[in-house]
Amino acid sequence: MTTAFTTVRPTAKRQAVAGRTTVRLAALLLVVATIAVACGNSDIPEPLDGVAADIYGGDCVALDGREVTIYSGRSENLMDPVLSAFQCETGIEAKVRYDSATNLALTLAEEGDRTEADVFLSNSPGPIGFLEQRGLLGELDADVLALVAIQNRSDEGSWVGFSGRKRVAVYNVDSVSADELPESVFELTDAKWRDRVAIPGTNGSFLDWFTVFRAQEGDDVATQWLNDMVANGAKYYPNNRSIVDAAGRGEIDLGLVNHYYNFQEAAAIGEDHRALNHDLSGDDIGSLLIITAATLVETTPHPAEAHELIRYLLSEPVQRYYTEETFEYPLAAGVQSAEILPPLNASGTATIDFDSLGGGLEVTLDIVEASGIANQ
């Protein structure tokens, strides 16, 4: 198999292609920041700019021959500023392959001990469980695991969470009144919500959420809920952002999404955006916190560099970037969430066996396909 990598290169300086909003969201979504070129015969790269410079504002050091290869299920626009800052500050070359976390997990399983990957980053825990069950993840050092609370890391030491996305209901403020907002996803099968609700039925975070739903409520209850949603006219959208956009336009009344997309949209558009997040009851499955995870690949040829990268993801500047720029919840101990974010009241992650999700994803896919939601 031929593997295509993006290398965070010190040979070409990429500029931001959009101005910043007051929270610099537009710059975050469009900037492609990277290590600057070394001028003439100099070995010292130029300083970073854009969002990457907010993470690390010092002088870049020259690459020193060390490297780390990352399979990233997190998108390039979110990870490139972090990896650019990491390379600039440490001199470790970052080679990246981007794809969906599910596809990359399948690739790692296929490659086995032939893989070049050192670190796997997943935007959801399901692919992590898939790899752990196949013995493809290494054990992280104790000092790395200690950087987060116990509920945000693997009991086996194979992964650590570095940001959190909370499930919420996004709604159009012109078509949904405050007094009719639901407290539970189970209310959304009622006749009053017929043809008014959207779900991203094939999106990775939805699939992980539904797998936890099955684990907590049982297959019969979870399957019946999804089938009842389809029968109640639930609309299908491919991802969270398209649902947030649709809610803002008034195309739908309410949708189930990750919390941060609506904050991003509101920051970019301002008062013209007509949607708000609604937190479901704290003990409702619809209020789940989904963890973004980092792991060490079992066969890594560069364990020291891999650990250094994962420590960097949990450093205060990177954690501030995730909460202040992308509006996610930071998971490193001692780092506070952005003031705009409401306090977490999500179902405690300590009660969820994320390590077992990999074995449940296949069943989830079967249930979702059988429901017909993608045809709605």
Backbone hydrogen bonds, N-H to C=O, Kabsch-Sander energy under -0.5 kcal/mol:
donor,donor_aa,acceptor,acceptor_aa,energy
3,T,1,M,-0.5
4,A,2,T,-0.5
5,F,3,T,-0.6
6,T,96,V,-5.2
7,T,5,F,-0.6
8,V,6,T,-0.5
8,V,94,A,-2.6
9,R,7,T,-1.3
12,A,35,I,-0.6
14,R,12,A,-0.6
24,R,21,T,-2.0
28,L,24,R,-1.8
29,L,25,L,-2.3
30,L,26,A,-1.5
31,V,27,A,-3.1
36,A,46,E,-0.9
38,A,10,P,-0.8
39,C,37,V,-0.6
42,S,39,C,-2.4
46,E,37,V,-0.6
48,L,58,G,-0.5
52,A,49,D,-0.7
53,A,49,D,-0.7
53,A,50,G,-0.6
54,D,50,G,-0.8
54,D,51,V,-0.8
55,I,51,V,-1.0
55,I,52,A,-0.6
56,Y,52,A,-2.3
61,V,88,C,-2.6
64,D,91,G,-2.1
68,V,93,E,-2.4
70,I,68,V,-0.5
70,I,95,K,-3.4
71,Y,119,V,-2.8
72,S,70,I,-0.7
72,S,97,R,-2.8
73,G,71,Y,-0.6
73,G,121,L,-3.2
78,L,75,S,-0.6
79,M,75,S,-2.0
80,D,76,E,-3.0
83,L,79,M,-2.7
84,S,80,D,-2.6
85,A,81,P,-2.1
86,F,82,V,-2.5
87,Q,83,L,-2.4
88,C,84,S,-2.4
89,E,85,A,-2.5
90,T,86,F,-2.3
91,G,87,Q,-2.2
93,E,66,R,-2.3
93,E,91,G,-0.5
95,K,68,V,-2.6
95,K,93,E,-0.6
96,V,6,T,-4.1
97,R,70,I,-2.7
99,D,72,S,-1.6
104,L,100,S,-2.5
105,A,101,A,-2.3
106,L,102,T,-2.2
107,T,103,N,-2.1
108,L,104,L,-2.7
109,A,105,A,-2.2
110,E,106,L,-2.0
111,E,107,T,-2.9
112,G,108,L,-2.5
114,R,111,E,-2.1
115,T,112,G,-1.5
118,D,69,T,-2.8
119,V,69,T,-1.9
120,F,295,T,-1.5
121,L,71,Y,-2.7
122,S,293,A,-2.7
129,G,125,P,-2.1
130,F,126,G,-2.1
131,L,127,P,-1.9
132,E,128,I,-2.6
133,Q,129,G,-2.3
134,R,130,F,-0.6
134,R,131,L,-0.6
135,G,132,E,-1.8
136,L,131,L,-2.2
138,G,296,L,-3.4
140,L,138,G,-0.5
140,L,157,G,-3.2
144,V,141,D,-0.8
145,L,141,D,-2.0
146,A,142,A,-2.0
147,L,144,V,-1.6
148,V,145,L,-1.4
149,A,331,L,-0.7
152,N,149,A,-2.0
153,R,150,I,-1.1
154,S,159,W,-2.4
157,G,154,S,-0.9
160,V,294,A,-1.9
161,G,152,N,-2.9
162,F,292,T,-2.9
163,S,292,T,-1.0
164,G,329,Y,-2.0
165,R,290,I,-2.8
167,R,288,L,-3.0
168,V,257,V,-2.7
169,A,278,H,-2.4
170,V,168,V,-0.6
170,V,255,G,-2.6
171,Y,276,L,-2.7
172,N,253,D,-2.2
173,V,171,Y,-0.5
173,V,274,R,-1.9
175,S,172,N,-0.9
176,V,172,N,-1.6
180,E,177,S,-1.5
181,L,178,A,-0.9
187,E,184,S,-1.2
188,L,185,V,-1.1
189,T,186,F,-1.0
190,D,187,E,-2.0
193,W,190,D,-1.7
194,R,191,A,-1.9
195,D,232,N,-2.3
196,R,193,W,-2.0
197,V,193,W,-0.6
198,A,254,L,-2.0
199,I,235,K,-2.4
201,G,199,I,-1.7
203,N,200,P,-1.9
207,L,203,N,-2.5
208,D,204,G,-2.3
209,W,205,S,-2.4
210,F,206,F,-3.0
211,T,207,L,-1.9
212,V,208,D,-2.1
213,F,209,W,-2.5
214,R,210,F,-2.4
215,A,211,T,-2.0
216,Q,212,V,-2.6
217,E,213,F,-3.0
218,G,214,R,-2.0
222,A,218,G,-2.4
223,T,219,D,-2.8
224,Q,220,D,-2.2
225,W,221,V,-2.3
226,L,222,A,-2.2
227,N,223,T,-2.5
228,D,224,Q,-2.6
229,M,225,W,-2.2
230,V,226,L,-2.2
231,A,227,N,-2.4
232,N,228,D,-1.5
233,G,230,V,-1.7
234,A,229,M,-2.4
235,K,197,V,-3.1
237,Y,199,I,-1.4
243,I,239,N,-1.1
244,V,240,N,-2.3
245,D,241,R,-2.6
246,A,242,S,-2.0
247,A,243,I,-2.6
248,G,244,V,-2.3
249,R,245,D,-1.8
250,G,246,A,-0.8
250,G,247,A,-0.6
251,E,246,A,-2.3
252,I,246,A,-1.0
253,D,196,R,-1.4
254,L,196,R,-1.9
255,G,170,V,-2.4
256,L,198,A,-1.9
257,V,168,V,-2.1
257,V,255,G,-0.6
259,H,166,K,-2.8
261,Y,258,N,-0.9
262,N,259,H,-0.7
263,F,259,H,-0.9
264,Q,260,Y,-2.3
265,E,261,Y,-2.3
266,A,262,N,-2.5
267,A,263,F,-2.1
268,A,264,Q,-1.9
269,I,265,E,-2.5
270,G,266,A,-2.3
272,D,269,I,-0.6
273,H,270,G,-1.9
274,R,248,G,-0.5
274,R,272,D,-0.6
276,L,171,Y,-2.1
278,H,169,A,-2.2
280,L,278,H,-0.6
281,S,183,E,-2.2
284,D,281,S,-2.2
287,S,284,D,-2.1
288,L,285,I,-1.2
289,L,347,S,-0.6
290,I,165,R,-3.3
290,I,288,L,-0.6
292,T,163,S,-3.0
293,A,122,S,-1.9
293,A,291,I,-0.5
294,A,160,V,-2.6
295,T,120,F,-2.1
296,L,158,S,-0.7
297,V,118,D,-2.5
297,V,295,T,-0.5
298,E,136,L,-2.3
300,T,297,V,-2.0
306,A,302,H,-2.4
307,H,303,P,-2.5
308,E,304,A,-1.9
309,L,305,E,-2.1
310,I,306,A,-2.2
311,R,307,H,-2.6
312,Y,308,E,-1.9
313,L,309,L,-2.0
314,L,310,I,-1.0
314,L,311,R,-0.6
315,S,312,Y,-1.5
319,Q,315,S,-2.6
320,R,316,E,-2.7
321,Y,317,P,-1.9
322,Y,318,V,-2.2
323,T,319,Q,-1.9
324,E,320,R,-3.2
325,E,321,Y,-2.2
326,T,321,Y,-1.1
328,E,322,Y,-2.4
329,Y,164,G,-2.5
331,L,162,F,-0.7
333,A,147,L,-3.0
335,V,332,A,-1.7
336,Q,334,G,-0.5
341,L,338,A,-1.7
347,S,287,S,-0.7
351,T,348,G,-1.7
352,I,349,T,-1.5
353,D,351,T,-0.5
354,F,352,I,-1.7
356,S,353,D,-1.7
357,L,354,F,-1.6
359,G,356,S,-0.8
360,G,357,L,-1.6
361,L,357,L,-1.1
364,T,360,G,-2.3
365,L,361,L,-2.7
366,D,362,E,-1.7
367,I,363,V,-2.4
368,V,364,T,-2.9
369,E,365,L,-2.4
370,A,366,D,-2.4
371,S,367,I,-1.6
372,G,368,V,-0.8
372,G,369,E,-0.8
373,I,368,V,-0.8
375,N,372,G,-1.8
376,Q,373,I,-1.9
